[in-house]
Structure formats: structure tokens, C-alpha cells
Amino acid sequence: MNSKSNQTYELERSVSVYASADVIVIGGGPAGTAAAINAARCGKKVILLERSGQLGGMGTLGNVSVFMPIGNVTGIYREMISEVLTQYLPQHHDESVSPQFSPFLLRHYLNEKMEKEQVQVCYHTEFVGVVKEEGRLKAVIASTREGLQAFEGKQFIDCTGDGRVAIDAGVPFTSGREEDGLTQPMTLMFMMQNTGKPVIPLLPEGCYDYQSVEDLPQGRRLYWERNDDGMLLVNMTRVKGNGANIADVNYAETEALRQVFSIVYYLQRNGYETYTLSHVAGQVGVRETNQIQGLYTLTEHDVVGGKRFTDVVAQTNYEIDIHSPDGKKTTDERKVDGYDIPYRCMVSELISNLQVAGRAISATHVAMSSMRVQPTCYAMGQAAGMAAAIAMDSGCAIKDISIEALHGKLSEQNVIFRK
Ligand SMILES: Cc1cc2nc3c(=O)[nH]c(=O)nc-3n(C[C@H](O)[C@H](O)[C@H](O)COP(=O)(O)OP(=O)(O)OC[C@H]3O[C@@H](n4cnc5c(N)ncnc54)[C@H](O)[C@@H]3O)c2cc1C
């Protein structure tokens, strides 16, 4: 049901400034945490606004607690693995690893990390709107536990995953497939734990009695059990819709939970007789919403053709991975050899002190299906934090920073790009 009407209201409010910083990062997922860390490492005062009570984005909030392999384990992502997932650290940066981690441990690790890096985190602070003057952002307004508050900055990095700040600032955007705007479906992730003894399967009211693999929402089993601790991470629910649409999300939150119980009931009768449901993510996972239109748009052609760019900020060989947007049970998976993501995908012509990092960068539907995974978002965030500092120090528009300087400084931080 869509209850939108054409009625509008003008909102005029006086909002006091809660804090000012050099760099304001909005969204504390993979891109946002890396961006905040790196801007702080460049000597900038950084405030990170996060709408939930935890950092890590989909990795923690959405319980997407496995990093997909991208073939370039470098920079802050590599540092995280070396500090908290040591057993997975590859010898060489160009090896692929795919660590499964505890979302609770990552959440704690990121909290501690922000303290060490002197990033001021404001939890439960949801971006609401921008204050713009002559093509620059002056401040963002956020809804906080103390009502609406303004956060002033010199540079802004939108890591909301939805391009929420950029869109409010007037940056054009696209959503979903070029032909019909449909996005990848949503998935509520959950975990099961081996109890070592038979459990009694339970099918709550309103749930589905799946009889075979073909009946399952994705028509397949998809889970990970890597750490020998009896914990199964399950990615098997699927709900059609766009995670930036109120009605679609309303439906997804209830339907996906039905599917969770139904899949658990199925697994408990088909191979996982001793496993109990141990954790359900606090919110449905959103794969795809909005892509900003930046100075360059990454395409399927670039991804498939292994395109290299002189302004590279991240590299990946993660596959094209499109869960069917049509409500079908299929997944389009295609291996790729590796390609570059250029800096220009993170900036627009319009706002001179705003970047977008993470899954909402300028990319087509197919290209984003590959670049969206967490390790790539950490890499983009690291570059964005650095770029913000360079723009401040050189007094130029964010789109005009020296790529040579960016690459030079990233290389000092052990960020390695394959030639
Ligand atoms: C079901 C599912 C399975 C996936 N599987 C994998 C996988 O196996 N491995 C892998 O590596 N990747 C996987 N991905 C992809 C990956 O998790 C995401 O693409 C990645 O987390 C995107 O990072 P991000 O930083 O751009 O955004 P997000 O992780 O979405 O983080 C955005 C952050 O911004 C915050 N935020 C949003 N709006 C606001 C606002 N208005 N104000 C303040 N804060 C805001 C959010 O709370 C969140 O913390 C999966 C994704 C989903 C949904």
C-alpha cells in the first residue's frame, strides 16, 4: 500500500550547531569508518554521524558477517584483518581471502578503533538535510537524541549507502536497472548455532513449510560455517523491492522474518537437526538503492573488460553478483579478472566539498553488483578520507585534488594498487 499524497509542507526551523569539524562523515559502515579513520590520520578533526547504535554498516547491523574476496587485501582493510582476524591475513596483498567474522566483535573493534583514532562518533544521529551555500555544504542537519542538531564541516563524505546526503544536496542519481529501475532484493541475515543435541523444529504461525530446495526463497542453500565454532551464517531469505522505498522496506521487514523462521524449520529437518536459531539481524539487509551521477560512471563494460584508470582508488576482482531484482530465485554470477574504481565515481560536478564513498558511488546496476562488497567499500572510504584532507590543505574543490598527491599519500599508508 502506498499512502503518499501530493500535499507538501514548508519546514522552517532554527537549528543550533551541536559541533563543528574539519570533516563530517555521514554513515558508519565500511566506507564511513575507513573514511573517518583516514581523515583523522591526516590530522583533521572528524565527526562521524551514524543513525544506529553501532558501526560496521551491513557487516554488523545487517549481520553480513563475511567479507567477500576482492583480490587486493591492502590499506585499512588489511590492517583490520591483521588486528582482529589474524588467521586470515594473506602473505601477499594480491591474494584473496574471505573471512567470516563475529559481527559483535567487529562492532566492539570499530568502537575501540574510533577512540584510538580520535574520531568523534555520534550514534543515533540520522542525517536529515543539508545546509548549502553557493555549491558548497556548510552543515548537515541530523535528528539526534537531543532533537534536530546541525554539524558544521569543511568537507563532507556521504557514506550512507543510499547517497542520501548527495541527493539532498541536489546531486542527480539513478536507481536500479537501466530498463525498469528494479534493484537487487533485500535479505535478512541470521545465524544458527550447533547445540550438539537434537532440537525440536518450530514453525511459527504465518510462516512457510518449505519442502524442497526449489521452494526456498533463493532456490538454493547459501551459508557459511568456517570457524569451527558451530556457527552457521545464513544468507537465504530474499524479498523483492528497493531498500530506499518506505513501502518496500515495510513489507521486507515482516516478510523476511517469516522466511527466517521458515528456513530454520527447513534446515532443522534437512541436515541441521542440532542447530538452533541464535541471532537475527536487527534490520533487513539492503544491497542496492541509489547511485549518484558522478564525474564518471563505472559500467559493466569496465568491470568485464578489466579497465584500469589513472585515478584508481580501489581495485577488485569480485564477481558480478546480481540477486534477481524480478522476484525470481535466480542469481546472475559472473567471474571477473579485476578492474579499477576511479576517484571520479565518488565526486560530482555540483558540490565542491562533498564525496560519496561506498556502494552508492556512480556506477551502473551491473557494475555496482560487483563493487558493492565490504572490502571495496573500506578501500573507497580510505581514499575519500585522504582526498578530503588534501582538498582542505590545498584549498581546491574536491574534484580538483591532485591524484598524484592522493596516490603518493595512500602509498605511504601501504595501499597497494596492482598495475
Ligand atoms: C544481504 C546482503 C548480503 C551481502 N553479502 C555480502 C558478503 O557476503 N560480503 C561482503 O563483503 N559484502 C556483502 N554485501 C554487501 C555489503 O554488505 C554492502 O554493500 C556494504 O556494507 C556497503 O557498505 P557502505 O559503507 O557503502 O554502506 P552500509 O554498509 O550500508 O553502511 C551505511 C551506514 O550508514 C548509516 N546510515 C544510513 N543512512 C544514514 C543517515 N541518514 N544518517 C546517518 N547514518 C546513516 C547506516 O546505518 C550504516 O551504518 C551484502 C549486502 C547485503 C545487504
The ligand as an SDF file (V2000), in Angstrom:
LIG
                    3D

 53 58  0  0  0  0  0  0  0  0999 V2000
   22.0990   -9.3570    2.4050 C   0  0  0  0  0  0  0  0  0  0  0  0
   23.4180   -8.8460    1.9850 C   0  0  0  0  0  0  0  0  0  0  0  0
   24.4450   -9.7340    1.7980 C   0  0  0  0  0  0  0  0  0  0  0  0
   25.7070   -9.2700    1.4410 C   0  0  0  0  0  0  0  0  0  0  0  0
   26.7470  -10.1510    1.3630 N   0  0  0  0  0  0  0  0  0  0  0  0
   27.9930   -9.6760    1.3880 C   0  0  0  0  0  0  0  0  0  0  0  0
   29.0640  -10.5420    1.6940 C   0  0  0  0  0  0  0  0  0  0  0  0
   28.8940  -11.7370    1.8710 O   0  0  0  0  0  0  0  0  0  0  0  0
   30.3220   -9.9980    1.8050 N   0  0  0  0  0  0  0  0  0  0  0  0
   30.5580   -8.6570    1.5730 C   0  0  0  0  0  0  0  0  0  0  0  0
   31.7090   -8.2380    1.6820 O   0  0  0  0  0  0  0  0  0  0  0  0
   29.5310   -7.8250    1.2560 N   0  0  0  0  0  0  0  0  0  0  0  0
   28.2680   -8.3020    1.1920 C   0  0  0  0  0  0  0  0  0  0  0  0
   27.2170   -7.4600    0.9680 N   0  0  0  0  0  0  0  0  0  0  0  0
   27.4500   -6.0680    0.5420 C   0  0  0  0  0  0  0  0  0  0  0  0
   27.9250   -5.1520    1.6330 C   0  0  0  0  0  0  0  0  0  0  0  0
   27.4940   -5.5750    2.9010 O   0  0  0  0  0  0  0  0  0  0  0  0
   27.4540   -3.7090    1.4190 C   0  0  0  0  0  0  0  0  0  0  0  0
   27.4010   -3.3690    0.0680 O   0  0  0  0  0  0  0  0  0  0  0  0
   28.4320   -2.7780    2.1450 C   0  0  0  0  0  0  0  0  0  0  0  0
   28.2580   -2.9660    3.5410 O   0  0  0  0  0  0  0  0  0  0  0  0
   28.1960   -1.3330    1.7700 C   0  0  0  0  0  0  0  0  0  0  0  0
   28.9990   -0.5220    2.5650 O   0  0  0  0  0  0  0  0  0  0  0  0
   28.6730    1.0150    2.7390 P   0  0  0  0  0  0  0  0  0  0  0  0
   29.6390    1.5490    3.7140 O   0  0  0  0  0  0  0  0  0  0  0  0
   28.5650    1.6360    1.4050 O   0  0  0  0  0  0  0  0  0  0  0  0
   27.1790    1.0520    3.3200 O   0  0  0  0  0  0  0  0  0  0  0  0
   26.4600    0.2900    4.5110 P   0  0  0  0  0  0  0  0  0  0  0  0
   27.1690   -0.9410    4.9260 O   0  0  0  0  0  0  0  0  0  0  0  0
   25.0490    0.1600    4.0800 O   0  0  0  0  0  0  0  0  0  0  0  0
   26.5700    1.3280    5.6990 O   0  0  0  0  0  0  0  0  0  0  0  0
   25.8510    2.5370    5.6750 C   0  0  0  0  0  0  0  0  0  0  0  0
   25.8280    3.1080    7.0760 C   0  0  0  0  0  0  0  0  0  0  0  0
   25.2330    4.3980    7.0400 O   0  0  0  0  0  0  0  0  0  0  0  0
   24.2500    4.5050    8.0450 C   0  0  0  0  0  0  0  0  0  0  0  0
   23.2460    5.4430    7.5550 N   0  0  0  0  0  0  0  0  0  0  0  0
   22.3690    5.2760    6.5520 C   0  0  0  0  0  0  0  0  0  0  0  0
   21.5940    6.3590    6.4040 N   0  0  0  0  0  0  0  0  0  0  0  0
   22.0000    7.2440    7.3460 C   0  0  0  0  0  0  0  0  0  0  0  0
   21.5810    8.5570    7.6960 C   0  0  0  0  0  0  0  0  0  0  0  0
   20.5730    9.1570    7.0680 N   0  0  0  0  0  0  0  0  0  0  0  0
   22.2220    9.1800    8.7180 N   0  0  0  0  0  0  0  0  0  0  0  0
   23.2460    8.5620    9.3710 C   0  0  0  0  0  0  0  0  0  0  0  0
   23.6730    7.3140    9.0840 N   0  0  0  0  0  0  0  0  0  0  0  0
   23.0630    6.6730    8.0740 C   0  0  0  0  0  0  0  0  0  0  0  0
   23.7210    3.1020    8.2100 C   0  0  0  0  0  0  0  0  0  0  0  0
   23.1220    2.9160    9.4720 O   0  0  0  0  0  0  0  0  0  0  0  0
   25.0000    2.2810    8.0340 C   0  0  0  0  0  0  0  0  0  0  0  0
   25.7040    2.1220    9.2340 O   0  0  0  0  0  0  0  0  0  0  0  0
   25.9170   -7.8880    1.2550 C   0  0  0  0  0  0  0  0  0  0  0  0
   24.8710   -6.9840    1.4290 C   0  0  0  0  0  0  0  0  0  0  0  0
   23.6330   -7.4660    1.7950 C   0  0  0  0  0  0  0  0  0  0  0  0
   22.5410   -6.4960    2.0340 C   0  0  0  0  0  0  0  0  0  0  0  0
  1  2  1  0
  2  3  1  0
  2 52  2  0
  3  4  2  0
  4  5  1  0
  4 50  1  0
  5  6  2  0
  6  7  1  0
  6 13  1  0
  7  8  2  0
  7  9  1  0
  9 10  1  0
 10 11  2  0
 10 12  1  0
 12 13  2  0
 13 14  1  0
 14 15  1  0
 14 50  1  0
 15 16  1  0
 16 17  1  0
 16 18  1  0
 18 19  1  0
 18 20  1  0
 20 21  1  0
 20 22  1  0
 22 23  1  0
 23 24  1  0
 24 25  2  0
 24 26  1  0
 24 27  1  0
 27 28  1  0
 28 29  2  0
 28 30  1  0
 28 31  1  0
 31 32  1  0
 32 33  1  0
 33 34  1  0
 33 48  1  0
 34 35  1  0
 35 36  1  0
 35 46  1  0
 36 37  1  0
 36 45  1  0
 37 38  2  0
 38 39  1  0
 39 40  1  0
 39 45  2  0
 40 41  1  0
 40 42  2  0
 42 43  1  0
 43 44  2  0
 44 45  1  0
 46 47  1  0
 46 48  1  0
 48 49  1  0
 50 51  2  0
 51 52  1  0
 52 53  1  0
M  END
$$$$
